[in-house]
Amino acid sequence: MSDSSPSPPPDSVRDDGAFWPLVRQSLRGAHHDYTAGSLHRAVLLLAVPMVLEMMMESLFAVVDVFWVSRIGSDAVAVIGLTESVMSIVYAVAIGISFAATAIVARRIGEKDPARAAQAAGQILVLGAAVAAGLGLVGGWWAPEILRLMGASDAIVALGADYTRVMLGGNATVFLIFLINAIFRGAGDAVLAMRTLWLANGLNIILDPCFIFGWGPFPELGVAGAAVATNIGRGIGVLYQLWHLAGHQSRVRVRPANLRPVAAELADILRTATNGIAQLLITTTSWVGLFKILAVFGSTALAGYTIAIRIVIFALMPAWGLANAGATLVGQNLGAGHPDRAEAAVRIAARYNMLFLGAIGLVFIVLAGPLVGLFSREPDVLAQGTRALWIVSLAFPLYAAGMCLEAAFNGSGDTGTPTRLNFFCFWLGQVPLAWILAQPVGLGPTGVYIAVPISFTVLTLWSAVLFRRGRWKLQRV
């Protein structure tokens, strides 16, 4: 395939200037037409702010564990168990965000910002309603949810308040995900980046203040991490809404766009349902892994939690590159350039494999020292080190798989990755983890081994379906 469709001329990064001027240009937040011109340039203009956005999100993923680990391994286990449940909330939010990015990007590619704004308004209505329902259920039943996850009475007593605040206040993370997806679909990647830098920067500052009672702040222990998170993200949402009201955003949502329209909500749900199922399959498989690990005690849980937080630290920026590809897919399909959409994914995947491959090598070599930054308990250190280097073995394949699945989602074809996740995770990863951990007798190591195996199969299968090209025919 060529790098562009017949109408936009092919070129390269060199045709538009050197790398660093492009980086500065990408961070200024000016609007660009991503359906014409250099694809390499378009990928970089979108990817730089998206990668920086996800770098802050990835830093957030380790900050809570860094501070809470000072309390002890039980406190880290609370974070791990709660995050495994919160991942279900993330799944619903990100599933709807797939629809948001695909629909908004398609409308922007069609040069129809009014319909993009209407879709964005309906997405906000849907997201707020779903978040409220999840918050009521999760906040009320927090202790029971921890027990259901296999937590001991000591962990429940220590972490019930943390879990209650995180689940009850899920609207902050829910709306941040959705609105940033709208920004990314419109090509306003800088606004999404600034939102997460603001929200998570505040969390980084407030975390130790609320956990340990620094200065005028109350000492809340583990629950303080949840309070800091919700304050930071809540302010981030206010910042997003200010832009959606007409400040800099290409998509400007008016009050009229927030009036529920049944037909439009149904269209969004049709696209979002598979996206939600896709992420629920992925995240519930992670919950399944934690359930298997819980049998081996809090040290295995704590070690795995630390390792996965470090892995997320690398994967989140990689998602930035994948998201750049998804935006280009949606906008170029909307503009009638399917070959250009395919070429964009290939470029993003190459960049991503180089990036994650280098990071994976570092993690394999330095697994012990990296885990040691979060815990010096010998058993936790041993489990975390083993988990980190095993999971890091397949990083280049994770990178390619991210970009391929993002391409499907960016086109609105959320059904294909859903089916892939079902077979590779529910029918693959979780049963394989249990078999290796229990009947084979590998213990926690069996769980760690199941992760790269399942993701390798997912990536190879995704590549076959991507080459078939049916995603180019998707309508949203």
N, C-alpha and C positions, 0 to 999 in steps of 0.2 A: 504494500500500500504506500502511496505517497504521503508526505507530511501535510498536505492540504488538498481541498477539493479544487476543481478547475478554476474557480473564480479568484480566491485569494492567492497571491503570489507566494511561493515558497522562499524562505530565507532562513537566516540563522541568527544566533545571538550577536555575532560580529557585525551583522548588517545594521543593527539598531544601537550599537554602542558596546562599551566594555561591561564587564560583569558588575563592578561596583556602582557605576552610574545607574544601571538597571535596578540594583538593590535600593538605591536612594529613591529612584522614581517609584518603585513599588510601595515604599513606606510613606509616600506623600499622600496617597489615598485618592489620586485623581482617577476619573472614570476612563475606561478604555473599552474599545470594541474588540472582544476576544474571538469574534467570528471571522476576522480577516487579519492578514499579516503573518509575522513569524510565529510559529507554534512554540519554538524554544523560548522565545521572548515571552509569549503568553503564559507558558508554564511557570517561568521564573517570576513574572509579575504577580501571579496568583500565589505561587508556592511560598515565596519569601515571607509574606505576612501570615500565611496559614501555618507554616512551620514554626514561626515565632509564637503564634497563638498557642499551638499545641505544646511547644516547649514550656510555656508557663503552666499549662494544664498538667504536663508531666511533672513539673517541679512541685506543683500542689500535691500530686499523688504520693510524693515521698516525704513532704514536710510533716504531715500529721504523724506518720510512723516515726520520723526522726525524733519529734518531741515526746510523743506518747511512749516510745520505747524506754525513756528515762524512768517511767513508772514501773515497768516490768513486762514480762512476756504475756501475762494474762491481759494486760492493757492492749498490747499489740494484737492479741487474738480477738479482742473485742472489735478493733478496727477491721480486721480481716473478715470476721463473720458478718459484721454490719455491711461492709462494702460488697460482700457477696450477695446480700439481699438488695442493697441499693442498686446493684447491677441490673436488677429486674426493672427498677424505676428508670435507670439509664436506657435500658433496652426499649421501653415504651417511648421515651423521649426521642432517642436517636432514630427509632423506627419511623416516628412521625416526621422527624427532621429529614429523613431520606426523601419523603414526599415533598417537603418544603423546598429542599434544594432542587429537586427534579422539576417541580412545577414552576417555581420562580425562574430558574435558569431557562426553561423552555420559553416562557413568556418574554423574558428579556431578549433571548435570541430571535424571537418573532417580532421584536421592536414594539411590544405592547405593555408598557409599564403600568397602565391603569389596571389591567387584568392581573398583573403580578402583585400589585398592592391589594387588590380584592382577595386574592388567594392568601396572601400573608395575613390579612385580617382574620380570615376564617381559620387559619392554622392557629393563631393566637387564642381564639375562642375555644377551639377544640383542646389545645394544650392546657389552658387554665382549668377547664372543667375536669379533665383527666387527672391533673396534678392534685386538685382539691380532694377528689375521691380517694386517691392513693394515700394522701396525707392523713386523712381521717382514719383509715384502716390501719396504716402503719404506725401512727402515733399512739393509738389506743392499745394495740396488741404487741407493742415492742418487746416486753419480757418474754411473752409466749413465742414470739418469732425467734428470739435467741435460743430458747430451749429447743425449739423445733430443729434448729441448725446443729444441735448436739452440744451446746454450751453447758458447762458445769454450773452449779449454783453460784460458785464464787465469781465466775465470769459474768453471769446474769446480774448479780448484785453490783458489780463494778461498772458494767456497761449499759444497763437499761436506759439510763438518762441520755447517754450518747446516741443510742439507737433511736430513742423516741424523738430527739431533736432532729436527727438526720432524716428520718422517714416522715415525720410530721411537717418538716420544712422543705420537703422535696420540690416545692413549686419554684424555688430560686434556681436550682440546677436545671429543672425541667424547662423553664422559660429561657434560660441562657442558651441551652442547646438549640431550642427552636428558633430563637431570633438570630443567633449566629448562623444557623443553616439558611435562613432567609437572606442574610447579608452575603453569605458565600455564593448562593445561587445567583444573586444580582451582580456578583463580581466585586462587592464591597468588602474584600477580605481584610482590609486595614481596620475597619470598624469592628469586625469580629476579633481581630488580634488585640485591639485596644481594650475591648470589653474584658477579655480574660486576663490581660495584664493588670487591669484595675482590680478586678474581683479577687484574683488569686494573690496579687501583691498585698492587698489588705489582709487576706487570710494568713499569709506568711508573717506579717507583722503582729496580727492579733492572736495567733495560735499560742505562743508561749505566755502571752499576757493573761489569757483566760484559763489556760491549763494550770499555771503555777501561781497566779495571782500577782503578777508583777505590777508595781506602781499602784494606781487606784483601782485596778481590775480585781474582781472576785476570783478566788481560787476554786475552780470548778473541776479540776482533775480531767479525766478523759472526756467528760461532757463539754469541757471548754473548747475542745477541738471542733466539736459540732457547732457550737455557738459562733465561733470565729468564721467557720465556713459559710454559715447562712448569712451572717452580716456582710461578709465580703461579696458573696454572690448576689445578695439582695441589692446592694448598691450597684453592682454590675448590671442588673436588670433595669434599674432606673436609668442608667446611662444609655442602654440600648433603646428604651422606649423614647427617650429624648431625641435620639437620631431618627427613629421610625416616624416621629411626629413631623419630620421635615428638615432636620439638620444633617446635611451631607449625604444621607442615604439615597441611593437611586430608587429604592422602594419607599414611598411615602404613604403610610397608613392613616386614613382619616376615620373619624368616628363612624361614618356610614359603613366603612368596611368591616366594622366590628359587630354589626347586626347579623345574627346567625341566619344563614341561607341554607335550608335543608339540602337542596340539590348540590350545592357546592361542597358542603360538608361531606355528603355521601361520596362525591368524586374524590375528595382528599382521602377519606377513609379507605376507599378501594385501593389507592396507591399505597397508603400507610399500613394497611393491615398486614401485608406480606413483610413489610419492613419491620413492623413490631414483632411478628412471629420470628423473623430472621434473627433479630437481636435477642429475643427471649430464648430461642434455642441455644444461642451462643452462651448467654449469661447463665441460664439454668444449668448448662453443662459445667460451668465454673462452680456453681453452687454444689453440683454433684461431686466435683473434685474435693471441695472443702468438706463435704459430708464424709467422704471416704477417708480424708486425712484426719478428721476429728477423732476417729477411733484410735489414732496413734498419739494423742495427747496434745497439749498446748504448745510444746516445743516444735513439733512438726508444723502445726498451724502457723506459729509465729515465724518460723524459718521460711515457709512457703510464702507467707504474706509479704515479708521483706523482699524476697526474690522477685515476686510478681510486681511489687511496686517499682523496683529497679528496672524490670523489663518494660513496664508501662512508661517509665521515664524515656526510654528509647523509642517505643512504638508510637507514642503520641505525636512527636514531630514527623514521623513517617506517615502518619495519617494525614498530616498537612499536605504532603505531596500527593497522596491519594485523593484528597478532597479537591485539589487543584485540577486533577484529571476529571473528576466528576462534574465540576462546574463547566469545564470546557466541553465535555460530552453533552450536557444539557443544552448549553447555549448554541453549540454548533449543529446539533440535531434540529433545534428550533429554527436555525437559519438555513436548514436544508443542505448541510455539509457533513454527511455521515462518515466519509473517508477521513476528513479532518478530525472528527471526533475520535476515530480509531487511532490515528497517528498520535494524538495528544496523550492517549493512555499509554502507548508504547514508550513515549519519551519520559513520561512521569515514572513508569515502572523501571526504566533503566537508571534514572537518577536515584530512585528509592532503593534499588538493590545495592548500588554502590554505597549509599549512606548506611543502611542497616547492616550490610555485610561487614563494614569496618567496625561498627559499634559492637556487633556480635563477637568479633574476634577479641576486642578489648574485654568484653564481659567474660569470655571463656578464660582468658589469661589472668584476669584480676578479680575473679569471682569472690575469693576469700576476703581480700581487703575491702571490696565494695560492701559486702554484707557486714563486715566488721565495723563499718561506720554507723550501723544501726543497732547492733547488739554484740556484746562480748561474752554472752553466756555460751559456753562450749557447745552444748547440744543444739541450740538455736543457730549458732554460727555454722555448724557442720551441715545441718539440714538446708539452711539458706544457700550455702555455697554450692552444694550438690544440685539443688534445684535451679540455681541461676545458670550454671554452665551447661546443664542438660537442655534447658529451655532455649538457650541462646544458640544452640547448634544449627537451627534451621532459620536464622534471621533473614538471609537473602530470599528464601522462599516466602516467609511472612510478608516481605516487602512487595514482591510481585503479586501475591494473593490479595493484599490490601487494594492495590491499584485495579486489579481485575474486578473484584467485587464492587468497588466504588464506581467503576464504569457501568456495571449493570444497574446499580442504584441510581446513578446520575441520569441514566436514560429513562428511568421510571420502571425498569424491569426488576422489581424487587422480589419477584417470585423465584427467579433462578438462584440467587444466593440463599434464599430461604430453604430451598430443596437441598442445595449443597450442604448447608449447615446441619440440616436434619440428619442426613446420612453420615456426614463426617464427625459430628459431635455426639448427638444422641445415640446413634447406632454404632459409632466408632470410638470416640474419645472416652466417654464415661465407662462403657463396658470394658474397654481395653485397660483403663486405669484400675478398675476393680480386679480384673483377672491378674494383672501383673502384681498388684499390691497384696492380694489375699491368696488365691490358689497357687500362684507361682511363688509367692513368698518374698517378693522384693520390698514389701512395706512401702513407705512414702516414696522411695525411689521409683517404684512402678508407676505412681501417679505422675511424677515428673517426666518419665520417658514417654507416656501417652500423649503429652502435649505436642512435641515436635512431629511425632508420627502422624497425628490427625491433621495438623496444619499442612504438612507436606502433601498429603492426599488431596486436601481441599484446593491447594494451589494448582496442582497438576490437572485436576478435573476442571477447575475454572478456566484454565488456559485453553482446553479443548473447546469448551462452550463459547468462549470469547471469539475464537477463530471462526466459528460457524456464523457469527454475525447477526443472529436473530434479534439481539438487543437493539440493533439500529432501527428496527421497524416498530418499536414500542411507541404507543400514543399516550399522552397525558393531558 
